[in-house]
Amino acid sequence: MNKKLLLLGTILGLLSVILGAFGAHGLKTLVSAEAVQSYETGVRYQMYHALLLLVIGSHSFVTQKSKTIIFYLVLSGILLFSGSIYGLATNTLTAFNFKSIAFVTPIGGLLLILSWLVLLINILKIKQNN
């Protein structure tokens, strides 16, 4: 599971940089400033969670079961949260109306929150050696 976490974290980080560069240089002339700002929010949260996966995959303070849960929560959360934000921000550029699926954005956000909650529970379970 550690390799999967590290791979997903690396891929999400790589895509964050690529999408961020596209947003900074390619989107500004195509969509409104408000849409670019929303798009940047999706990129930022994607990068935060890429870093989360890299930390969790590099350490042993989280159980393997929790690592698996966090992996799927982050993957699903980023697809729904950041993915829907990317779609909504570029809605005027596509034939598909992403506003019709905007309800998935908060669901994705909830999944990301749950991934942090699983991490918190694991940290609270760490026994202190005094």
N, C-alpha and C positions, 0 to 999 in steps of 0.2 A: 504493500500500500504506500510505503514511503516514496517509491519511484513514481507511482501514479500521481501522488500529490506534487512531487517536484516537477514532473512533466507538465501537469495541468497548470501549475503556478507559472512555469516558464512560458508556456504557450499563451496563457492569458496576459502575462506581462509583455511579451513580444507583440501581441495583437493590440494591447493598450498603446504602446509606442507608435505602432503603424497607424492605428485609428486616430490617435491624438494628433499626429502629424497631418493626416488627411483633414481633420477638423480644423486645424490651425491654418492650413494653407489652401485646401481645396474647397471647403464648405463656405468660407466667409463671403464669397461672391455669389453663392447659389441660394443661400437661405438667410433668414433674418438673424440679427445679433442674438435675439432671445433663443432661437433654435440652436445656434452655435453654443450658447451657454448651457443649454440642456444637454446637448451632445457631450460637452466637456464633463458634465456631471457623470454621465454613463461611463466615460473613459476613466475618470478618477476613481469611481467605485470599483471598476474592474481591476485597476492597478492595486488598490488597497487589498483586495481579496486575493490577487496573485501573490502579493507579499505574505499574506496570511498563510496561504498554502505552502509557500517556501519555508516559512518558519516551522510550521507543524511537521512538514516532511523531513525536516533536519533535526528534530528533537524527539526525545522519547518520553516526555512528560504527559503525553496524550495516549490513551489506550488505542490499540489497533481498531477496536470496534468504533470508538469515537472518531478516529481518523477517517474511517469509511463513511460514517454519517456526515462528517464535515465536508468530505470530498463531494458527495452527492448534493448536499445542501448548497454549497458554493457554486458548483457547476449549474444546477437548476436555477439558483438565484440570479447568477450573472446572465444566463440566457434570457430569463424573464425580465429582470430589472434593467440591466444595461441594454440588452437586445431590444426591448420595447422602446427605451429612450432613443436609441439610434434610429429606430423606425419612425418614431414620432417626430424627431428633429428633422428628418429628411422626408417627411410625409409629402411635401409639395413636389418632390422629385420623382415620385413613383406613382404607378397606377393603383397600387393597393392603398386603401385608407387605413392606416395604422391606428387611427382614433377608435376604430371598432374593436381593437384588442387592447386598448389602454388599461383596462382593468387588471391585466397581468402584471403591470409595473409594481403595485403595492404587494402583490403576492410574492414576486421576486424579492422585494425588499424584506418581507417577513422571513423568507428562507435564509437570507443573508444574516438577519438578526439571530435566527435560530442557530446558525453555525457558530456565532460568537457565544451564544448561551451554552452550547455544548462544550466549547473551549473553557468557559468560565467554570462550569461544573467540574471539568477535569482538573483545573488548577486548584479549586477548593478541596478536591480529594487528595492532593499531594500531602503526604505526611512530612511534618517538619522534624528534622533531626537536630535537637538542641543539645 
